[in-house]
Amino acid sequence: MDPGEAANTFTSMLHAIDQKDWDSVRAAFAEWIYIDYSSLFGVPPATVGVREHVAGWEAFARHFSATQHITGPIVTTIDGTDVVAHTHIRAYHRLSGVPGGDVWIVAGHYDVRLRRIAGACRARPARARTRHAAARRSPPAYRRAP
């Protein structure tokens, strides 16, 4: 698989999150994905169905008035039939009018494994390593916001 195609698939998925285009987000993933957000949310890594995973993102994102996911250059490596995309990320999450600050910023690093499945490039396992999170509210508080 072409490393450029893998990088484009990953970046397009992040753009789709920011546009709240959940069909395109789902289309970027394989049917089952391994997700590791342990450094961000403190939950153990898990293999989940793409519909369940994207539904969770959708429920989380609906409270934000805007999000923006910005990556650094995407460095790719070949691992058998997979391309592994590595990049730094900074994600801005805005929830207007929240006392104590309305922007939650997460900075970290993504490692995403992509493979050609049924003729399309799809993300499979993904690991997000949080390097820094800045906000006056924690992510769970954002989830509870009206």
N, C-alpha and C positions, 0 to 999 in steps of 0.2 A: 504494500500500500504506500502511496505517496505521502511523505511526511507533511508536505504543504496542505494536502487534503485533511489530514488529521488536525493540524493547527486551525484550519478554517472551520472544521466541524466544532471544535471546542469553543472557539471565539463566537461562532454563530449561536451556540447554545447559551452562552452568557448574554449575548444581545437579546435573545428571545426571553430570557428571564426578566431583563430590564423592561421589555415591552409587554410583559405578562402574556406572552404567546405560548401557552402551555402545550399546545399541540406540537409546536416546533421543538420545544424543550424535550417532550417525550420522544420525538422522532430522532433526537440526537443520541439516545441511549439504546443499549441492548435490552432485551426483555428482563433480564436479571442483572443487577449491578451490585458490586461490593462498594460500600460507602464507609469512609472513615472520617468522621468529624469529631473524634474524641478530644482533640486539642481545643476545639471551639466550644462544644456543648457538654463535654464530659460524659458522653454516652459511648458505649463500646461500638466498635466497627460491626457492620452487619451486611448480609446479603439480602437485598430487598427487591421486590418487583418494581419495575419502572413506574407503573401507574401509582402504586402506593407512595413511592419516593417523591414523584412530582406533585402528587396531591398534598403532601406535607409541605413542600416548598410553596405551593400555591396558597395554602392556608396561612403560612407564615408571612408571605409577601403581601397579602391583601390588606394588611394593616399599614403598610408603608405608602406614603404618597408618591415616592419615587425611589428607585434603586439605580446604582451604576456600578458595574463590575469592570474594572480596568486591569488588564494584564500587562506584564512586561513582555519582552520578546519571548516567544515560545521556542524552547530548545527541544528538539525531538531526537529520540534514539530508536533504533530498530531492535526489537526483541522477538525473533522468530517471525510469526505472521502479524505481530502487533507493532504499532507505533506508540511509544510512550511520550506524552507531551509534558514538559516540565515548565512551570512559569510562576513568577511572583504574581500576586494579585492584591488589589486593594478594592474593597467593596464598601460603597457608601449606601446607607439605608436611611431614608428621611421619613420621619413621622411628624408632620407639622403640628405646632402648638402644644407640644408635650412639655410640661414643666421640668426644668432641670436639663434641658438640651434636647434637640430634635434630630440629631444626626448620630448614628452609630456607625463607626468605621472599623472594619476588620482588615488587617493586613496579614498576609501569609504566603503560602506556597502551595500550589496544586501539582499533583502528579496524576495524570489521567492516561489510562491505557485504552487505546482505540484499535478496532479491528473491522475489516470489511465483513459485513453480515448481510446476507440477502441483497447484495449489490450496492450497499451503502455503507459509508464509514459510520461506525457507532461506538460510543463510549462504553466501557465496561467497568472495571474497578476505578475508583477515584479516591484519592486521599488528600484532604486539606489539612495542612499544618499551619496553625495559627501562630503568628509571630507576635502580634500585637492587636489588641482590641481597645478602642477608645470610645467611651460614651459615658454619660452620666446615668444611664440605665443599662441593665444587663439584657441580653436577648429575651429571657423569659418575661421580663416586664413589658417589652415591646409586644410580645404575643398576647398579653392580657389587655392591651390598650383598646379602647372602644373604636 
